[in-house]
Amino acid sequence: MSDPAAVLDDLRAEGDELDQLVGGLSEKQWSLATPAPRWTVAHQIAHLAWTDTAALLSVTDPEGFAAEAREALAAPERFVDDGAEAGAELPVGELLAWWRDGREQLQRALRAAPDGVRFPWYGPPMSAASMATGRLMETWAHGQDVADAVGVRREPTARLRHVARIGVRARGYAFAVRGLTPPGEEFRVELTAPDGSGLWTYGPEDARQRVTGPALDFCLLVTQRAHRDDVAVRAEGADADRWLDIAQAFAGPAGAGREPKRDGGGA
């Protein structure tokens, strides 16, 4: 994915959709608890604003970002929560303006980035396209937390292809971050598109390790927005089965994930 324009367009659309949701919330609703422990709706948007600010710093001032990253990684269990907590204390209007301004500035910076440049991040350095894809994944995932908190069902879109791709590519990382040796053989992943129009496929057709299911369910699983028991994602092969227990599409320490909503069975 060398041309970031398409994914940047999708990132903007994803942000705009979430903006429409939170922009209409009351002050009381911004204080609603979300599925993330101790995080309200305000914490979710503050985290997105904080991370967009970090991404903008990475693109416009890599040395400045490196200094910030060293401080953050010195306390890996706290820096994400600290950033969300500080932003959540802002008045709703200020928080919303911060998030909106940061999204737009990051859009402009990534669109202006020279071809082939890679930017530092908390994980491996990223191209403009990869940076935009990561921001889209997080916007969608934290948007899901907000939607769950306010009782809104979002319609899945083809933008989920970006989230699914990150989830597939992060398979080895999901093992390594837990101190496990990533499987050496390739996996086949077949996901049904949200509109039912076909399959999104990854990996060789004849792979012994296979994962199948709806794209939405896979994305909920790899972003740890749903427990494996609550999605219709299936594995063939011991390594594929293990992956579905630990999958994550984000950099950083392994998260605790979600508790199952019910006993057994897929969604």
C-alpha positions in Angstrom: 0.0 0.0 0.0 2.3 2.7 -1.2 -0.3 5.4 -2.0 -1.8 6.7 1.2 -4.5 8.8 -0.5 -7.2 6.1 -0.4 -6.6 5.1 3.2 -6.5 8.8 4.2 -9.9 9.3 2.6 -11.2 6.3 4.6 -9.5 7.6 7.8 -11.3 10.9 7.3 -14.6 9.1 6.7 -14.1 7.0 9.8 -13.4 10.0 12.0 -16.3 12.0 10.5 -18.7 9.1 11.3 -17.5 9.0 15.0 -17.7 12.8 15.1 -21.3 12.7 14.1 -22.0 10.3 17.0 -20.2 12.1 19.8 -21.0 15.6 18.5 -24.7 14.9 19.3 -24.1 13.6 22.8 -25.1 15.4 26.0 -22.6 16.4 28.7 -23.9 13.5 30.8 -23.4 11.0 28.0 -19.7 12.0 27.7 -19.4 10.6 31.2 -20.9 7.2 30.4 -18.7 4.3 31.2 -17.4 2.3 28.2 -16.3 -1.3 28.1 -12.7 -0.3 28.7 -12.2 -0.3 32.5 -12.3 3.2 34.1 -12.7 4.8 30.7 -15.7 7.0 29.8 -16.7 8.3 26.4 -14.5 11.3 27.1 -11.5 9.1 27.8 -12.0 7.4 24.4 -12.0 10.6 22.5 -9.2 12.0 24.6 -7.1 8.9 23.7 -7.7 9.4 20.0 -6.8 13.1 20.3 -3.7 12.3 22.2 -2.6 9.6 19.8 -3.3 11.8 16.7 -1.1 14.5 18.4 1.6 11.9 18.8 1.3 10.8 15.2 1.5 14.4 14.0 4.7 14.9 16.1 6.2 11.8 14.5 5.5 13.1 11.0 6.5 16.7 11.6 9.3 16.4 14.2 10.7 12.8 14.4 13.4 13.8 17.0 10.8 15.4 19.2 8.6 12.3 18.9 11.6 10.1 19.8 12.1 12.1 23.1 8.4 11.8 23.9 8.4 8.0 23.1 11.3 7.4 25.4 9.4 9.0 28.3 6.2 7.1 27.4 7.9 3.7 27.0 9.6 4.2 30.4 6.1 3.6 31.8 4.4 1.3 29.3 1.6 0.4 31.6 0.6 4.0 32.4 1.3 6.3 29.5 -1.8 5.5 27.5 -4.1 5.9 30.5 -2.3 9.1 31.6 -2.9 10.7 28.2 -6.5 9.7 28.2 -7.0 10.9 31.8 -5.6 14.3 31.1 -7.7 14.9 28.0 -10.9 13.6 29.7 -10.6 16.3 32.3 -11.0 19.0 29.6 -14.4 20.6 29.0 -16.3 18.7 26.3 -16.1 21.5 23.8 -12.3 21.9 24.2 -11.8 18.1 24.0 -13.9 17.9 20.8 -12.1 20.8 19.3 -8.7 19.3 20.1 -9.6 16.0 18.5 -11.0 17.7 15.4 -8.1 19.9 14.9 -5.6 17.1 15.4 -7.3 14.9 12.9 -7.2 17.6 10.3 -3.6 18.5 10.9 -2.6 14.9 10.7 -4.5 14.5 7.4 -2.6 17.4 5.9 0.8 16.3 7.2 0.4 12.7 5.9 -0.8 13.9 2.5 2.2 16.1 2.2 4.7 13.5 3.3 7.3 12.6 0.7 7.1 9.1 -0.9 9.1 6.5 0.8 9.6 8.2 4.2 9.0 6.2 7.3 8.1 7.7 10.6 9.0 6.6 14.1 6.3 5.0 16.3 5.9 3.0 19.5 6.4 -0.1 17.4 8.3 -0.4 14.1 8.6 2.8 11.9 5.7 3.3 9.6 5.0 4.8 6.1 2.3 7.4 5.6 -0.1 4.8 4.5 0.7 2.5 7.4 0.3 5.4 9.8 -3.1 6.3 8.4 -4.2 2.7 8.5 -3.2 2.5 12.2 -5.1 5.6 13.0 -8.2 4.3 11.2 -8.0 1.0 13.1 -7.8 2.9 16.4 -10.6 5.3 15.4 -12.8 2.4 14.5 -12.0 0.4 17.7 -12.4 3.2 20.1 -15.5 4.3 18.2 -16.9 0.8 18.9 -16.4 1.4 22.6 -18.3 4.7 22.4 -21.1 3.1 20.4 -21.4 0.3 23.0 -21.5 2.9 25.8 -24.4 4.8 24.2 -26.2 1.8 22.8 -25.8 2.5 19.1 -25.3 -0.2 16.5 -22.9 1.0 13.8 -23.2 -0.4 10.3 -19.9 -2.1 9.2 -18.4 -0.7 6.1 -15.7 -1.7 3.6 -13.3 0.4 5.6 -13.0 -2.6 7.8 -10.6 -4.0 5.2 -7.9 -1.9 6.7 -8.5 -3.1 10.2 -8.6 -6.8 9.0 -5.3 -6.3 7.2 -3.6 -5.0 10.3 -5.0 -7.9 12.3 -3.6 -10.4 9.8 -0.2 -8.7 9.6 0.1 -8.5 13.3 -0.2 -12.2 13.9 3.5 -12.8 14.6 3.5 -9.8 16.9 0.6 -11.1 18.9 2.7 -14.2 19.7 5.9 -12.4 20.3 4.5 -9.8 22.7 3.4 -12.6 24.9 6.8 -14.2 24.8 5.7 -17.0 22.5 7.4 -18.1 19.3 5.4 -17.1 16.2 4.4 -20.0 14.0 6.7 -20.5 11.0 4.1 -21.5 8.5 1.7 -19.2 6.7 -2.0 -19.0 7.6 -5.0 -18.7 5.3 -7.6 -16.1 6.4 -10.9 -15.9 4.6 -13.3 -13.2 5.8 -16.8 -12.4 4.5 -17.1 -8.8 3.5 -19.6 -6.7 5.5 -22.0 -6.4 2.6 -21.8 -10.1 1.9 -20.4 -9.4 -1.6 -17.4 -11.8 -1.4 -14.4 -12.8 0.6 -11.3 -10.9 1.7 -8.5 -13.4 1.6 -5.0 -13.5 3.0 -2.3 -16.2 2.7 -2.0 -19.2 0.5 -5.1 -21.2 -0.4 -3.5 -24.5 0.6 -2.3 -23.4 4.1 -3.1 -26.0 6.8 -3.7 -23.2 9.4 -6.9 -21.5 8.5 -9.2 -18.8 10.0 -12.7 -18.0 8.6 -15.6 -15.9 9.5 -17.3 -12.5 9.1 -14.9 -9.6 8.6 -16.7 -7.6 11.3 -16.3 -10.4 13.8 -12.6 -10.8 13.0 -12.1 -7.0 13.4 -13.8 -7.0 16.8 -11.7 -9.9 17.8 -8.3 -8.6 16.8 -9.0 -5.1 18.3 -10.1 -7.0 21.5 -13.6 -5.4 21.3 -15.3 -8.8 21.6 -14.4 -12.1 23.3 -13.7 -15.1 21.1 -16.9 -16.8 22.4 -19.0 -14.0 21.1 -17.9 -14.0 17.5 -18.4 -16.4 14.5 -14.7 -16.7 13.7 -13.4 -20.3 13.4 -9.9 -21.8 13.3 -8.5 -25.0 11.7 -5.2 -26.0 13.1 -3.6 -25.7 16.6 -1.6 -22.6 15.8 -4.6 -20.8 14.2 -6.7 -21.8 17.2 -4.1 -20.4 19.6 -3.9 -17.2 17.6 -7.6 -16.5 18.0 -7.1 -16.6 21.7 -4.3 -13.9 21.7 -4.9 -11.9 18.5 -4.3 -8.1 18.7 -4.0 -5.5 16.0 -2.3 -2.8 18.1 1.2 -2.2 19.2 2.1 -2.3 22.9 1.5 -4.7 25.8 -1.1 -7.5 25.3 -4.5 -6.2 26.5 -6.9 -8.1 28.8 -9.5 -8.1 26.1 -13.3 -8.4 26.8 -15.1 -10.9 29.0 -17.6 -13.2 27.2 -21.1 -12.0 27.1 -22.6 -15.5 27.2 -21.5 -19.1 27.6 -20.1 -20.7 24.5 -21.2 -20.3 20.8 -20.3 -17.7 18.2 -22.2 -14.6 17.3 
